[in-house]
Amino acid sequence: MGLKQEEILLSNNSINSNVGEIPIDKQKLAAPIKSAVDKYQLVRGLVKQHLDSFNYFVNTGIKKIVRANAMIVSDVDPSIFLRFKDVRIGEPSMTINGVSEKINPHACRLSDMTYAAPILVNIEYTQGSRGVKMKAETVHKNDLVIGRMPIMLRSCCCVLYGKDEAELARLGECPLDPGGYFIIKGTEKVMLIQEQLSKNRIIIDADKKGK
């Protein structure tokens, strides 16, 4: 048996009346955030995408890039090659007079330094030639520095990662600082994430025949 039209109208009216009775505190939504802890929770949610993106790059993305270009072969002798076996990001440090010293963000701000860490790779390569007179030898080297990368504060590579309030205070950092930015030559810099609409454009290419 189907419902009558009058019963359907009554049920719809009751649903609409229940939905309209949901209380919405507009003053609470528009009220300013007074507590520092509440502001920290709000900003922490905004910078989470920065931290997640950087953590994914240093743990997964950079390894995929190196894996895609792992083999370098000589054009003169194909038996001579250089292969990248692994890559990782070391601890934030600075080399002074040939000595590597660990650094923290507070020291970089005061000394106008860049808060960065070395990029370490494990490689293997051939030494010599595979000719008749000389026999080639495969050499393995680990933790070879090929560059430096700025480290995002509060990321998995940062010295502040996982520290409690007492340890952060000992390092000269505010516990309510959410991180998500870099320190370049003593200046705090952040990467802005932009979202743009994709434009529908017709792209026409000409082939060798001009068609």
N, C-alpha and C positions, 0 to 999 in steps of 0.2 A: 504494500500500500504506500503510495507517495504522500508527501506532506502537502497540505493545502497551502494556497498562496498567502492566506492570512497568517498561518503559523510560521512560514518562512520569514515574513516581514517582521513578526514579533521577535523571532530569534536574532535577526540581523540588528534590530534596534537595541536589544539587550547587550549584544557584543560591542556595538559602538559606544553604548553608555558606559560599559566597563572600561573600555580603552580610554575614554575621556576622563575617567576618575583617577588615572595614575598621577600622583603628585609630582610636580617638577619644580624644584627650588631654583628659580632663575637667579636669585641674589647670590646663592652659593656658587653657581657656575661662573658668575661675573665677578666674584670677590677676588681681590688680589691675593697672591700667595705670600704669606707673612713669614712662615717658618723656614729656616735655612735648610732643614731636612726635607721639607716638601719641595723646595726649589731643586735640591740635589736629585730627588727622585724624578722630577720632570726633565731636567737636563740630562740625567743619566739615560733616560729613554730616547732622547734625541740623538745622543752620540753613540748609541749602541750599534747603529749601522756602520759607523766609521770603524769601530773596534772590530766588529765581525768581519768587515771587508779586509782590513789589514791582516787580521789573524789568518784568514783564509789564504791570502796572498803569500805570506811567509811560510805557511805550513804546507800548502798544496800548489798554489799558482806558480810560484817560482820554480818548483820542482818540475812541473809540466813544461815550462818554457825551456829549461835546461835539457830535459829529456827529448824534446822535439829537435834540439840542435846539439845532440850529445857527441856526434862523430864529426871530426874535422880531418880530411884526408888530403895529403899533398898532391898537387897537380903534376909534379915532376915524377914522384915515385909513389904509387898508390899504397905501397906497403908501409909507408911512414904515415902515422896517424896520431891524433890526440883525441882521447875520449873522456868526457865528463861522466863520472860514475854517480856522484851525489853532490848536493848543495844544501847548505843550511846557513842560518843567521846566527852569529856568535853573540856574546854578551856585549852590551854597550861599553866601549873603551876608547881610549885616545893614546896614540903612540907619541911619546915625548922623549927625544934624544935616544931613539931606538928601543925604549922600554915601554911596554904596553901597560897602561894603568886603567882601572875601572873608573867609570864616571857615573854621575847621577844627574837628573834634570836640574836640580838647584844649583849645582856647581857650574853647569853649562850656562845658566842664565847670568850668573855673576861674572863668568870669565869670557862671555861672548863667544862660546864654542857651540858647535853643532852636536846635538845629542844623536849619535849614530853608532852603528855596530858593524863589524867586518862581515863580508860575505865569504864564507869558507866553502871550498869545493874539494872533492876527492877525484883525482885524475890518474890516468895511465897513458903513457906515450912511448913511442919507439925512439931509441937513441942509437944513432949510427945508421948504416945502410944495409939492406939485405942483399948486397952484391956478393961476389965470390970471395973477394979479399977480406971483407969485414962482415962480421955477423951482427945483426941488429939485436938489441936488447930492450925488453919491455920494462919500463920503470914505473913504479907506483908511488904516488905522493898523496898524503892526506892533509886536510885542514890547510890548504893553500889559499891565501888571501888574494882575491881578484878585484875587490872593490869595497866600498862602504855604503851603507844604506841608513838614512834617517829613521829613527825608531819612534813610533807613535806612543805617547804616554798612556799608561795603563793597559797596553796591549800585552800579549803573552811573551814578547821579547823584552819588555821593559822591566827595570829593577823594582818598580813599584807594584808589579803584578802580584796579587795575593797578600799584600802587606796589610797589617792591622793598623789601628790609629796610632799606637805607640811607635811602631816602626816608621810610619809615614812622618810623624812629628820629628823623629830622630834624623830623617833625611831632609827635613826642611820643607815638607809638602803639606798642603791642607787636606784633611781627610774628605772634605766635601768637593774636592776638585774631581770632576768626572773623567778628565783626560780627553783623549780623542784628537789631540793636536800634536804638532811637532815643534822642536826648538831648533831653529836655524840661525847660527851665529848669534846666539843669545836672545833671539826674538821668537816669540810664540807665533806660530803660523798654523792655519787650519785649511784643509782642502774643502772647498764648497761643492756640494753635490747638487747638480741641476737636472731637472727633468723637463724635456722638451717634447712637443708633439711631433710625430713623424709626418712629413709632408708627402702627399701622393704626387709623385712626379713621374712623367713618362720619359724614359731614357732610350734614345735611339742611337745605335752604333752603325757605322758604315763598314762593310766588309772590304776585302781587297778589290772586288769588282766595282766598288762605289755604289752598291745597292743598300 
